[in-house]
Amino acid sequence: MTKARVFRGVKGTLVSALAAAVCYWMWTSLWEWSDDVSRASGDAMGAGWLEGLLAGLLGLLSMPVLLWAGMRLLRERGNHLLVVAGFVAWWIIGGEIVEEGNVGDMATGLYIALFAGLGGLASLAEMPKTRS
């Protein structure tokens, strides 16, 4: 493995860890907001539903954007696998730690570390450059 590939993997791991931390914070904050709206509305049917949907969508859809933007800021191109695999992995991992709500701090840290490791591996795959 060349030095450039190793650096690409390190960049992918760091970007994935940072993106997971940001998405986790954002998703949990939005989820708490949704719960607050639901509790404040009392027994109103569907109270907090729209806010919960927004929390879930933003918690999921921000991940591929953050992965792409982070790798582009570090001057890495061809991150298609990282973005797609990161979205799918975050759907599973992020959904587990945020939506379930009963995961402890240690398990949350381990899940985020797992996501960062998967992101680092996925970042090693680079789309071939096309000639124009």
N, C-alpha and C positions, 0 to 999 in steps of 0.2 A: 504494500500500500504506500502510495506516495505521500510526501509531506502535505501537499495541497489537500488530499483526501482526508487526512487526519484532521487538519484544521477545519475542513468543511463539516466533519462529524462533530467536532467540538462546538462549532458555531451553531449547528443544528440542535445540539443538546441544550446549549445555553438559551437559545431563542425559544425552544419548546418549554423549558422550565419557566422562563419569564412569562411566556404567553399563558401557560397553565395557571400561574399565580394570579395574573391579571384577570383571566376569565373566571377563575374560582371566586375571587373577590367580587367581581361584578355580578356574577350569577347569584351568589349568596345574598348580596345586598339587594338585588332586584327581587329575589324570592322573599326576603323579609318584608320588603315594601308591599308585595302582593298579599302576604299574610296580614299585614297591618290594615290594608284596605278591606280585606275580607272580614276581619274582626270588627273594624269600625262600622261596617254596614249592618252588623247584627245578623238577622235572619233573612236578609234580602237574597232572593234566589239569584245565583250567578255573580254575587259580589266577589270581586277580586279575580274573576276568571280571565278577563282581558289582561289584567296586570300579570297574572301567572303565565299566560301565553306569551306575552312580551318578554318576561324574564327568561323563559325557556328558549325562545328564538334568539334573543340577544346573547344569551350565555353560550349557545351553540354556534351561531353564525359569526361571532366575533373571532373565534379560534382560527379559521383559515385565513382571515384577513390579517391577524396579528402574526401568524407564521410567515405568510408571504412578505408582509412589510418588514418584519425583523430580518429575514434573510436578504432581502433587497438592500436594506440599510447596511448590511455587512458585505455587500457587493457579491452575493451569490445568486446565480441564475439557474434556471432549470429545476425548480423546486416543486414540481408537480406532484410527485409521490409524497413528499412531506406534507403538502397542503391537504391532499385528499386523505391520506392515511391519518394525519393529525385530526382532521374533522371526524372521521369515523371512530378513532380511538377516544377522542374527547367526548363524543356522544355516549360511549360506553362508560368510560372512566369518570368523566365529569358528572354524568347523570347519576352514577353510583354515589359519589361523594356529596353532591348538592341535593339532588331530589330526594334521596333516601333520608337524609338529615340525621341519621343515627350513627354516623361514622365518626370515630374519635379523631383527635388531632394527630396522633401517631400514624393511624391508617391513612389519613388525608395526606400527610407528608410522604408516605410510601407510595400512594397512588400517583401523586404529582411526580415523584422521582421515577416511577415506572413510565409515566407518560414522557418525561424528558428523555429517558433512555430509548424508548421507541422512536421518538422524534429524531434523536441522534442517528439511529440506524437508518431511518427512512431518508434522512438528509444525505446519506452517502450515495443514493441513487440520483444521478443527474441526467436530465433529458439531453439527448445529443443536440449539439448546436447545428442549426440549419444554415446553409450558405445562401446568401441572398445576392 
